[in-house]
Amino acid sequence: MLEERERKEPVMNPFQKNESKETLFSPVSTEEVPPRPPSPPKKSSPKICGSSYPLSIAFIVVNEFCERFSYYGMKAVLTLYFLYFLHWNEDTSTSVYHAFSSLCYFTPILGAIIADSWLGKFKTIIYLSLVYVLGHVLKSLGAIPILGGNVVHTILSLVGLSLIALGTGGIKPCVAAFGGDQFEEEHEMC
């Protein structure tokens, strides 16, 4: 009985070359497919004056310049702020400064995870830029002498620094990828 079934139903071996002239799919003739209308010519994006680079590159560069200016401008006086406004000792000031710097270099991993698996790069850039701005606002509020005491200043400063670190690191992988997406084949180097 087993031999009869094997004769009637050939065994399918995926690694065996198909010698049969029969195919599983019938070819589609060109008469059945309606003709497509011709696609409109591709509109070229605006270019930076005197170059072949897209105009969007200028906006990305200016945005990145402003972001780096705010980050390094704040970071340049951060230790002085800790020493002379919050009245921390040198060891604590240096430790918090380096912890903040380290957090800024580790948060791009978090930004890449958020962009790749949850929000996408455009929404990640927008939302984490808002987090970045909120961090600067809280950090600035923490430097206003009439707002609370030393504890309030410390809390606002540390929360602000944490948000700045998340914002600056989180947008880094997205901005780099977004900048690369602006270039087309004509910009490729041989």
Backbone bond lengths (Angstrom), bond angles and torsions (degrees), N, CA, C in turn:
res aa  C-N    CA-C-N  psi(-1)  N-CA   C-N-CA  omega(-1)  CA-C   N-CA-C  phi
1 M - - - 1.440 - - 1.531 110.93 -
2 L 1.313 117.20 -40.20 1.448 121.48 177.66 1.526 110.72 -64.31
3 E 1.337 115.42 -39.06 1.458 119.01 179.03 1.515 111.38 -65.75
4 E 1.332 117.71 -35.73 1.460 120.62 178.72 1.532 110.71 -65.83
5 R 1.323 116.90 -40.33 1.444 120.66 -179.45 1.531 111.16 -67.36
6 E 1.311 116.29 -36.75 1.461 119.56 178.70 1.519 110.98 -67.37
7 R 1.333 116.33 -34.33 1.457 119.00 178.11 1.526 111.18 -70.05
8 K 1.321 117.60 -36.48 1.454 121.52 -178.38 1.530 111.32 -77.37
9 E 1.319 118.28 -42.58 1.469 122.95 -178.14 1.525 109.17 -111.85
10 P 1.304 117.76 108.61 1.466 118.14 178.90 1.531 109.81 -68.05
11 V 1.304 116.16 143.93 1.464 121.91 179.67 1.520 108.35 -75.30
12 M 1.326 115.75 132.39 1.460 121.01 -179.30 1.524 109.42 -88.00
13 N 1.283 116.63 118.77 1.452 123.11 176.61 1.527 107.09 -114.63
14 P 1.319 118.09 114.56 1.458 119.03 -176.79 1.521 113.83 -67.18
15 F 1.324 117.91 -18.48 1.456 120.78 -178.17 1.522 112.53 -95.55
16 Q 1.315 117.32 -4.01 1.451 121.86 -178.30 1.519 109.11 -87.03
17 K 1.334 116.02 136.82 1.446 120.95 179.50 1.528 108.96 -68.62
18 N 1.323 116.87 136.04 1.450 121.36 -179.26 1.522 108.76 -82.28
19 E 1.302 116.91 112.69 1.457 123.05 -179.30 1.526 110.84 -90.69
20 S 1.306 117.39 -8.56 1.455 121.73 -174.68 1.514 110.89 -74.28
21 K 1.331 115.42 146.71 1.456 121.18 177.22 1.520 111.36 -85.34
22 E 1.343 116.46 -11.01 1.451 120.21 -179.03 1.533 109.40 -79.46
23 T 1.296 114.90 146.52 1.461 119.51 175.54 1.514 109.34 -119.68
24 L 1.293 115.50 156.77 1.452 119.91 -179.66 1.523 111.62 -80.06
25 F 1.310 117.29 -25.54 1.451 121.08 -176.82 1.516 109.46 -117.71
26 S 1.303 115.94 139.57 1.462 119.15 177.11 1.521 108.06 -89.12
27 P 1.307 116.86 141.97 1.464 119.10 -179.46 1.527 111.06 -67.48
28 V 1.292 115.55 147.83 1.456 121.74 179.42 1.520 107.65 -94.16
29 S 1.297 115.86 130.61 1.459 118.70 179.18 1.521 109.38 -82.90
30 T 1.304 115.98 158.85 1.457 120.38 -179.02 1.513 112.24 -74.75
31 E 1.344 117.78 -18.16 1.459 119.68 179.77 1.529 111.47 -70.87
32 E 1.322 118.58 -26.91 1.455 121.85 -176.98 1.527 112.44 -78.01
33 V 1.313 117.99 -24.13 1.461 122.25 -177.43 1.521 108.55 -88.45
34 P 1.337 117.77 121.64 1.469 118.44 179.03 1.529 109.47 -68.65
35 P 1.304 117.15 143.60 1.474 118.76 -179.40 1.518 110.49 -68.26
36 R 1.322 114.63 141.96 1.469 120.73 178.44 1.517 109.74 -86.13
37 P 1.335 116.18 144.55 1.467 117.32 175.20 1.527 109.05 -69.60
38 P 1.300 117.97 150.43 1.469 119.29 -179.82 1.527 109.90 -63.58
39 S 1.324 115.29 140.33 1.464 119.63 -179.59 1.520 108.92 -75.04
40 P 1.332 116.39 144.07 1.464 118.81 179.22 1.523 109.46 -66.63
41 P 1.318 116.98 152.65 1.476 118.34 179.77 1.525 109.95 -62.82
42 K 1.325 114.95 144.18 1.451 120.72 -178.06 1.525 109.77 -68.84
43 K 1.335 114.87 126.13 1.457 120.16 -179.66 1.522 108.56 -79.12
44 S 1.310 117.13 128.01 1.464 119.88 -179.23 1.522 109.61 -77.06
45 S 1.316 115.11 145.11 1.458 120.12 179.55 1.524 109.29 -76.50
46 P 1.347 117.50 153.94 1.470 119.93 178.64 1.527 110.58 -60.40
47 K 1.310 115.98 146.07 1.465 122.05 -176.69 1.529 110.49 -110.92
48 I 1.345 115.22 156.22 1.460 121.27 172.89 1.522 107.37 -70.50
49 C 1.309 117.55 139.13 1.460 122.20 -176.30 1.522 111.51 -52.30
50 G 1.326 115.45 128.66 1.452 121.05 175.59 1.515 115.16 76.23
51 S 1.326 118.95 11.04 1.465 119.96 178.71 1.522 109.41 -143.22
52 S 1.304 115.56 175.79 1.462 119.64 177.89 1.530 111.44 -102.21
53 Y 1.335 117.05 10.18 1.465 120.22 -179.08 1.525 111.46 -80.51
54 P 1.320 117.44 143.37 1.465 119.74 178.78 1.530 111.29 -65.01
55 L 1.322 116.12 150.34 1.456 122.38 -178.94 1.527 111.94 -63.61
56 S 1.327 117.05 -29.52 1.467 120.54 -179.05 1.528 112.10 -61.73
57 I 1.319 117.44 -25.96 1.472 121.11 177.97 1.530 109.93 -62.24
58 A 1.326 117.53 -38.73 1.471 120.24 179.80 1.527 110.44 -62.85
59 F 1.337 117.15 -41.14 1.462 119.99 179.42 1.526 111.36 -66.41
60 I 1.321 117.17 -39.08 1.466 120.83 179.26 1.525 110.08 -65.52
61 V 1.326 117.30 -42.49 1.466 121.40 -179.60 1.529 110.50 -65.59
62 V 1.327 118.02 -43.60 1.465 121.11 179.59 1.524 110.45 -64.85
63 N 1.325 116.63 -42.79 1.463 120.67 178.42 1.529 110.69 -61.96
64 E 1.309 116.80 -44.21 1.463 120.77 179.71 1.522 110.97 -65.88
65 F 1.342 117.06 -37.05 1.463 120.44 176.61 1.532 110.56 -61.59
66 C 1.333 116.43 -46.58 1.471 119.80 -179.66 1.526 111.45 -63.93
67 E 1.328 116.27 -39.86 1.470 120.25 179.47 1.528 110.59 -64.41
68 R 1.309 117.22 -45.06 1.473 121.05 179.17 1.528 110.94 -67.28
69 F 1.327 117.59 -37.03 1.463 121.25 178.76 1.525 110.51 -62.18
70 S 1.337 116.89 -44.31 1.471 118.94 179.82 1.522 111.30 -68.49
71 Y 1.330 116.68 -38.19 1.465 120.28 -178.69 1.524 111.19 -66.92
72 Y 1.341 117.06 -52.80 1.468 119.23 -176.99 1.524 111.94 -73.28
73 G 1.325 117.43 -28.06 1.462 119.76 175.10 1.517 111.69 -64.42
74 M 1.333 116.11 -41.15 1.466 120.13 178.24 1.529 110.42 -72.99
75 K 1.316 116.41 -39.89 1.463 120.25 -176.04 1.538 112.09 -68.53
76 A 1.346 116.66 -28.06 1.468 120.60 -178.60 1.522 112.18 -64.66
77 V 1.316 117.35 -32.89 1.462 120.14 -177.37 1.529 111.99 -108.01
78 L 1.310 117.60 9.82 1.461 120.99 -174.24 1.530 111.95 -64.28
79 T 1.309 117.68 -46.03 1.464 120.13 -179.41 1.528 110.88 -65.56
80 L 1.321 116.84 -37.98 1.470 119.97 176.88 1.527 110.84 -64.42
81 Y 1.304 116.47 -37.56 1.469 121.21 176.88 1.530 110.51 -62.34
82 F 1.321 115.50 -43.46 1.469 119.51 178.91 1.531 110.97 -64.47
83 L 1.321 116.38 -42.79 1.469 120.35 -175.70 1.525 112.57 -71.65
84 Y 1.342 117.17 -48.45 1.461 120.05 -168.75 1.519 114.64 -100.27
85 F 1.324 118.93 -18.95 1.459 119.40 177.99 1.528 111.30 -102.01
86 L 1.341 116.17 -47.56 1.461 119.22 179.41 1.530 112.10 -86.11
87 H 1.323 116.92 -11.09 1.465 123.54 177.89 1.525 112.80 59.88
88 W 1.324 115.46 41.95 1.463 120.54 174.30 1.520 108.11 -86.16
89 N 1.332 116.63 157.66 1.459 118.88 176.05 1.537 109.09 -78.37
90 E 1.322 115.91 171.87 1.467 120.62 -175.68 1.520 112.57 -63.76
91 D 1.312 117.68 -37.95 1.467 120.53 -178.78 1.530 111.69 -64.89
92 T 1.330 116.08 -45.67 1.469 119.84 179.09 1.525 110.56 -65.74
93 S 1.313 117.80 -42.10 1.462 121.74 179.73 1.525 111.09 -61.14
94 T 1.320 115.68 -45.79 1.460 120.10 179.84 1.523 111.18 -66.03
95 S 1.314 117.38 -40.50 1.465 120.73 -179.80 1.525 112.05 -64.28
96 V 1.321 116.64 -44.86 1.472 120.03 179.77 1.527 110.34 -68.19
97 Y 1.322 117.69 -38.14 1.459 121.68 177.43 1.533 110.36 -59.43
98 H 1.311 116.86 -47.44 1.471 119.99 -178.21 1.536 111.90 -73.43
99 A 1.317 116.90 -31.38 1.469 119.23 174.73 1.529 110.09 -64.93
100 F 1.332 116.77 -41.11 1.457 121.01 176.86 1.526 111.03 -62.98
101 S 1.327 116.59 -45.31 1.472 120.12 178.85 1.523 111.32 -61.47
102 S 1.318 116.63 -41.59 1.475 120.19 179.18 1.517 111.17 -64.99
103 L 1.311 116.74 -41.17 1.465 120.77 179.00 1.527 110.68 -63.03
104 C 1.319 116.79 -36.52 1.475 120.28 177.68 1.522 111.59 -64.42
105 Y 1.333 117.56 -30.24 1.461 120.43 -179.71 1.522 113.00 -87.53
106 F 1.317 118.79 -16.01 1.460 120.79 178.04 1.529 113.31 -95.93
107 T 1.328 118.48 -23.17 1.460 120.06 -177.82 1.529 115.15 -70.19
108 P 1.344 121.62 -17.08 1.470 117.92 172.71 1.532 113.11 -59.23
109 I 1.316 116.83 -28.51 1.465 119.18 176.38 1.531 109.57 -64.15
110 L 1.322 115.67 -43.60 1.463 120.27 178.09 1.529 110.95 -65.39
111 G 1.317 116.89 -41.21 1.466 120.41 177.95 1.516 112.45 -62.53
112 A 1.329 116.68 -39.42 1.465 120.15 178.28 1.526 111.12 -66.95
113 I 1.320 116.81 -39.18 1.475 120.30 178.42 1.524 109.84 -65.11
114 I 1.323 117.25 -44.10 1.467 120.64 179.21 1.531 110.59 -61.81
115 A 1.330 116.45 -44.15 1.464 120.02 -177.74 1.527 112.11 -69.27
116 D 1.320 117.45 -41.83 1.461 120.37 -175.04 1.515 113.64 -76.90
117 S 1.315 117.74 -32.44 1.459 118.12 -172.74 1.522 114.39 -113.75
118 W 1.330 118.13 -5.24 1.452 116.64 -174.13 1.525 112.49 -134.94
119 L 1.319 118.71 -65.68 1.458 120.81 -169.34 1.523 115.52 -98.93
120 G 1.313 118.38 -25.79 1.461 120.47 -170.42 1.520 109.31 88.78
121 K 1.337 115.88 161.38 1.466 118.16 -172.12 1.524 113.90 -70.80
122 F 1.338 118.59 -32.55 1.457 119.45 -177.61 1.527 111.40 -69.83
123 K 1.325 117.29 -48.43 1.468 119.93 179.20 1.521 111.13 -67.66
124 T 1.329 117.19 -33.39 1.464 119.98 177.46 1.524 110.40 -63.75
125 I 1.331 116.83 -42.81 1.465 120.17 178.19 1.523 110.42 -61.89
126 I 1.321 116.96 -44.61 1.467 120.35 -177.66 1.527 110.90 -66.83
127 Y 1.334 117.22 -51.34 1.464 119.98 -175.49 1.523 112.20 -66.77
128 L 1.323 117.48 -42.60 1.462 118.70 -179.54 1.524 111.77 -74.20
129 S 1.322 118.16 -23.55 1.471 119.64 171.84 1.522 110.11 -67.84
130 L 1.324 116.71 -37.46 1.462 119.76 175.85 1.532 111.12 -66.49
131 V 1.335 116.46 -38.35 1.469 120.59 174.96 1.530 109.67 -62.50
132 Y 1.316 116.33 -40.27 1.460 122.42 178.82 1.536 110.68 -60.97
133 V 1.323 115.78 -47.54 1.466 120.14 179.66 1.531 110.25 -64.03
134 L 1.326 117.03 -42.24 1.465 120.60 177.46 1.530 111.00 -59.82
135 G 1.328 117.03 -38.73 1.461 120.96 176.71 1.514 111.99 -61.76
136 H 1.346 116.65 -42.71 1.461 119.69 177.75 1.531 111.30 -66.31
137 V 1.324 116.65 -36.75 1.467 119.74 178.91 1.532 110.03 -65.04
138 L 1.333 116.70 -46.73 1.471 119.77 179.21 1.524 111.23 -63.75
139 K 1.312 116.59 -40.14 1.468 120.47 178.29 1.522 110.35 -63.52
140 S 1.319 117.12 -39.48 1.469 120.82 177.83 1.520 111.46 -68.72
141 L 1.336 116.77 -39.83 1.467 119.50 177.21 1.528 111.14 -64.60
142 G 1.329 116.22 -33.60 1.458 119.85 177.74 1.515 113.33 -67.86
143 A 1.326 117.87 -14.68 1.466 121.79 179.92 1.519 112.85 -96.71
144 I 1.319 118.01 0.02 1.468 120.61 178.12 1.529 108.41 -83.49
145 P 1.333 117.66 117.62 1.471 120.46 -173.56 1.532 114.80 -61.57
146 I 1.329 118.65 -31.65 1.467 119.52 -175.11 1.533 113.17 -80.51
147 L 1.320 118.17 -7.90 1.465 121.24 178.93 1.521 110.27 -87.39
148 G 1.307 117.06 97.58 1.463 121.33 173.40 1.510 114.13 66.01
149 G 1.318 113.30 -167.91 1.458 120.64 -179.39 1.517 111.79 -102.07
150 N 1.319 113.46 -161.53 1.460 120.27 -176.92 1.529 112.00 -64.43
151 V 1.318 117.80 -34.58 1.478 120.68 -179.68 1.525 110.23 -66.10
152 V 1.327 117.75 -43.87 1.470 121.71 179.32 1.524 110.33 -63.70
153 H 1.333 117.19 -42.39 1.460 121.12 178.15 1.532 110.88 -61.75
154 T 1.322 115.80 -42.54 1.461 119.76 -179.45 1.523 111.25 -65.71
155 I 1.323 117.03 -44.75 1.470 120.43 -179.19 1.523 110.78 -64.18
156 L 1.339 116.76 -47.39 1.469 119.67 179.15 1.530 111.18 -61.64
157 S 1.317 116.83 -39.63 1.461 120.45 -179.54 1.526 111.91 -66.03
158 L 1.322 116.98 -44.92 1.467 119.44 -177.88 1.522 112.34 -71.45
159 V 1.338 117.11 -37.80 1.464 119.38 175.82 1.526 109.61 -66.46
160 G 1.324 116.92 -41.95 1.466 120.48 177.21 1.515 112.17 -61.08
161 L 1.337 116.89 -44.28 1.465 120.02 178.23 1.528 111.51 -62.87
162 S 1.322 117.26 -38.89 1.466 120.17 178.55 1.524 111.10 -63.72
163 L 1.331 116.89 -42.53 1.468 120.23 178.69 1.529 111.60 -68.11
164 I 1.317 116.68 -37.50 1.471 119.97 176.41 1.524 110.03 -63.03
165 A 1.316 116.92 -43.73 1.464 120.18 179.63 1.529 110.96 -62.73
166 L 1.334 116.84 -42.01 1.460 119.97 177.90 1.526 110.71 -65.05
167 G 1.313 117.44 -41.92 1.462 120.81 -179.16 1.511 113.16 -67.66
168 T 1.325 116.05 -50.02 1.469 118.62 -176.78 1.525 112.22 -66.71
169 G 1.308 117.21 -39.68 1.460 118.85 178.90 1.511 112.71 -77.53
170 G 1.332 116.51 -34.90 1.452 119.91 -175.59 1.511 114.50 -67.59
171 I 1.341 116.84 -31.75 1.461 118.21 -179.13 1.525 112.80 -87.16
172 K 1.321 118.22 -13.52 1.468 121.01 -176.35 1.528 113.75 -55.80
173 P 1.344 120.28 -52.87 1.469 117.89 -177.59 1.522 112.23 -67.71
174 C 1.312 117.48 -28.43 1.465 120.98 -178.11 1.521 111.40 -74.88
175 V 1.332 117.21 -41.14 1.460 120.74 -179.05 1.525 110.29 -67.06
176 A 1.320 116.78 -39.69 1.464 119.82 178.71 1.528 110.70 -63.10
177 A 1.320 117.47 -43.64 1.463 120.90 178.68 1.528 111.03 -68.10
178 F 1.314 117.10 -39.12 1.462 121.65 179.71 1.527 110.28 -64.82
179 G 1.314 117.33 -40.44 1.462 120.70 177.25 1.510 111.51 -63.52
180 G 1.323 116.95 -41.33 1.459 120.64 178.49 1.515 112.94 -66.23
181 D 1.320 117.51 -30.68 1.465 121.34 179.64 1.527 112.82 -68.37
182 Q 1.318 118.63 -17.88 1.463 121.43 -177.16 1.528 112.55 -76.18
183 F 1.306 117.26 -19.27 1.457 120.78 -176.80 1.524 110.15 -87.63
184 E 1.309 115.14 144.17 1.459 122.58 -178.98 1.522 109.49 -114.09
185 E 1.322 116.29 -176.81 1.470 120.23 -177.49 1.512 112.80 -61.13
186 E 1.338 117.90 -30.81 1.458 119.70 -178.30 1.524 112.67 -65.99
187 H 1.356 117.89 -18.60 1.460 121.72 179.87 1.516 112.59 -92.81
188 E 1.313 117.18 0.27 1.463 121.04 -175.81 1.531 109.81 -71.14
189 M 1.323 115.15 135.00 1.465 120.59 178.82 1.518 108.52 -86.23
190 C 1.301 117.25 140.05 1.472 120.96 179.15 1.492 112.08 -81.22
